């Protein structure tokens, strides 16, 4: 009998990622722009997301309770303990456009996951250049959604994974996708204050975004609630345009509603963020990084760790988006 999966997500300081990867139970280590680059020659469990943080931030660590196997197969960096898997793909867009690149990456992702022992997508992160560039349906985020949707249309919309899609600010036309999958399916969670992203009206593009607001692990598995990128969206509309602090406060009202919805499935989940929560805040304007840090200091308990990153948000009117885990 396969034991339940276990995953602890936390932030840890280290001079180099190798210090953290020395633990055979580490499934993944995520670095940021203040950390060494990841290349095809580095440990496949290490991935550097090139977003500039406020200050010298720690690494994000995914820790299993069992030894991990890892490698690279047909462009996919992967690691697995047999119950949970980390995977990552990075590809240049070349001249084909972001829709074609996204479709190609997601087909590789889907093939890899479906032929593994962990075929159930729980969570996906997407980082792409110039995310809001382009007008109307030619906007790059809308084009990304088209490419992703061509693959994920094979899934029942009610079973889509949690996800984040954020813009890089380094002008490097590389699409970076990484994910967590499991041997057992999780339970997607929607926010009662928001229209499900996959039901967005046509005004947001020909292909609605393919993600759930959060993902609960399968019953009996020891994983946190996986929270998608969350912003000041009520119904399907962005609110508080031009008011950063109001957007942050609205985002936290969305978190409260989302956690309450998750607790309907899992009553033992903590009601509010505490020591089991690890958050990443993506901030559109570099000059707002400290303002966001001050607001989070006011809104969060001291024991909730957070990383603040300069990044572009998928709607130009939104100044901030936050994702993370909650246990």
N, C-alpha and C positions, 0 to 999 in steps of 0.2 A: 504494500500500500504506500502510495506517495504521500509524504507528510505535507501539511499546509505550507504555503509559501510565507516567507517572512522578509520584509524589506524595511530598513531604517534609512531615512533620508536626513542628513544633517550637514552642517557647515564645519569645515576644519581647516586650520592654518597649517601650511607646510611650505618649505622652501621650494621643493619640486614635487610634482605629482607622483613620482616614483616612490616617495616615502609613504604615500597612502596606498598605492597599488601593490606594495609589498604584502599587504594583507590578502591572503588567497580568497577570502570571502567577499572582497569588494567587486561589485557588479559594474560600477561605472564611477568615474570622477569627471566632473564638469568644471572646466576653468573658464576664466574670462580674460579680457584684454590685458590685464595686469599679470597674467600667467604665461608660461612658455607655450609656444604654438604646438598644435598636434599635427603630425605628419603621417604618411603611410609607414614610416619606420618606427613610430612610437607604439606603445602598448595600445591595442584596440579598445581597451576600456576607458581611455582618456580622450576627451573631446574638449577643445577650446572654442567657446563661443566669443566672437570678437566684438563684444560690447564693452564700452568703457565704463567702469564703475565709479561711484563716489568713494574715494579713498582706496586703500589697499585691502580688497575684500578676500575672504577665504575661498577655498574650493567647496563645491557641492559634492557630497559623497553618497553613493547608493550602496548600502551594506546588506548582503544576504546573511543567512545563518548557516550557510554551507559553502564548500569550495566551488569555485567558478571555473568553467572552461571558456576559452576565448580564442578568437582568430579573425581572419579576413577571408571572405568568400565572395567573389564576383562583385567587388566594389562595396560590399557591406562589412563594416566593422561590427563585430558582435561579441557578446558574452552571455553565458547562461549558467544557471545552477540546475536546470532541468524543469524548474517550475516557473521561473521568471527569466526574461531575457531583455538585455539592452541591445539596441542596434542603432547604427548611424550611417548616413550616406551624405557625402558632400560632392556636388558636381557644379562645374562652371556652366553658365547658361549658353555660351557661344552665341550664335546668330539665330537660334531657333525660337527664342522668346521664353518667357517664364512659364507659360501654360504648358508648352511641350516639355520643358525641363521638369516641371512638377509632375506631369503625367509619367515621365520616364522613371523618376525617382520613386514615385508611389507604386509603380508596377514592380520595381525591384524590391521595395519594402514588402509589398503584399505577397509576392512569390516567396521571399525569404521566410516571412512569418508563417504562411500557410503550410510550408514544408518543414516546419520545426515542431518541437514538442510543446511550444508555447504559441498557439495560433490565434490567441485572443488579444487584440490590441486594446490596451488600457489607456495609454497616454502618448501624445505626439507633440513635439516641439518643432516649429518651422521658423527659420531665419532667412530673410531674403533682402536683397538690396532695393532701395528706392521704392518702398512698398506702396506709396500713394502716388507715384508718378503716372501720368497719363490721364486722359479725360474720359468720362463715361465708362462704357464697358471695356475700354482699353486700359483703364487703370490697372496697375500691375497686381494689386491684391485681388481684384476681380478675375484677372487672368490666371493667377495662381489657383484660385478657387475652382476655376474651370478644369484645370489640369488635375488637381487633386480629386475633384468630383467624378471625373471619368473613370477613376479606379475605385473609389469608395462607394460608388453607386451599386457595387456588388453587395454592399452591406445593407441590412435593414436600418433605416435612418434612426430608429429608436435604440440601436445598439452601437452607434458611432462612438469613437473614443473621445476622451477629453483632449483638448488641444490648445496650443498657443501659436499665433502667427505674428511675428514681430519684424520690423525693418532694421537691417544693419545700417550703420552710419559710416562705414569705411570705404564706400564706393567700390567694393569688390563684388563683381557679379557672380557670386557663388551662392547656390541654394543649399542650405544646411538643414537636414532633417534628422532628428533622432527620436527614439521611442522606447516604451516599456510595454512588453507583452507578457501574457501569462498562460499557464496551462488551463486555467479555469476562467470563464467569462466573469467580468464584473457587472455591476449595476450602474448604468448611466443615471445621472441626477440632473434634473432641469430646475431652473429658478422660476418660481411662480410670479416674480416681478418682471420677467422678461419673456418675450417670444422665443421659442427654441430657434437657435441659429439656422437650422436646416429648414425652418418654415418662414424665413425672412421673405418679405414681399419683393417683387421684381425690381423695385427702385434701387436695391443693393447689388444688382447684377444678375446675369442669366443663370448663374449657378449659386444657390445659397451656400454659405460656409458649412462644411461637413464636420461638425463636432458637437459633443455634449458639453454642458456647463461644468460638469464634474464627473468623477468616476469613483464608485465605491468598489473595493476588492470583493471577491467572492466570499461568502459567509465562511468563517473559520480561518481565513487567511489574515496574517498579521501585517497589514499594509495601511498606510494613512489614506485619508480621502485625498484624491488627486484633483486639484482645482485648476480649471482652465483659466486662460487669460480673461480677467474680469475688469470692466470699466464702467463709466457712468452712462450706462444704457438702460433705459426703462421702456418696457414694451420692446420695440425695435429701434427706438430713436435715441440718439445721443442727447444728453442734457447738460446744462450749465456750461455752454460754450464760452470760452474766454475766462472761466473762473476755476482756477486750478484746485484750490482748497475745497470748493463745493463739489468738484468732480471726485476728489479723494473721498469725501464724506459719503457721496452717493455710492461709490464703489463699495464702501464698508457696509452700507445698507443692503447692497446686493449680496455681500458675503454672509450677513446675518440670515437673510432669507434662504440662501443656498445651503448653509449648514443646517438650518431648521428642516429643509426638505430632505437632506441626507439623514438626519436623525429620525425621520419617519421610518426609514429602513433599518437604521442602526442606532437605537436609543442610547447606547453606551458611548457614542461619540461626544466629545466635549462640546458644550454649547457655544463657546467662544474661543478665539485664538489664545493659546498659552504656550507652554514650553514644548509642546508637540507640533507647533506650527513653524514652518520655514518658508519665507516669502521672498519673491523677487519683484521689485517695482521697476517697470520700464517707463522712463520719463522722456517726453518728446524734446524738450528744450533744455540744453545743458545748464543754462543759468537757473533752472528750477530745481536742480538736484538737491540743494541744501534745504529749500523750502519743503520739498517732499520729505526729506529726512526729519525735519522738525515736526511736520504733521503726523508722520508715523510714530514719532516719539510720544505724541499726545494721544494717539488713537490706540496704540498697541501696548500690552504689558511689557515690561522690561525683558521678560524671559523669551519673548517671541523674536527670534532672529530674522533679520531681513537684509537683503542686498539691493542696492539702488543702482540702476544701470541707465546709461544714455542710449535711447533707442527710438525708432520711429514707430508710431502706432498705426494700425490698419485703417483708421478713419482720421483724416487730417484735423478734424475739429476736437479730437480727444487728446488730452495732454498727458494722460497716464493710463497704464494698464498694469494689473498686478496678478501674478499667479503664485502657486505654491502647493504645499501639502499641509494637512491638518490631521492631527491625531489626539 
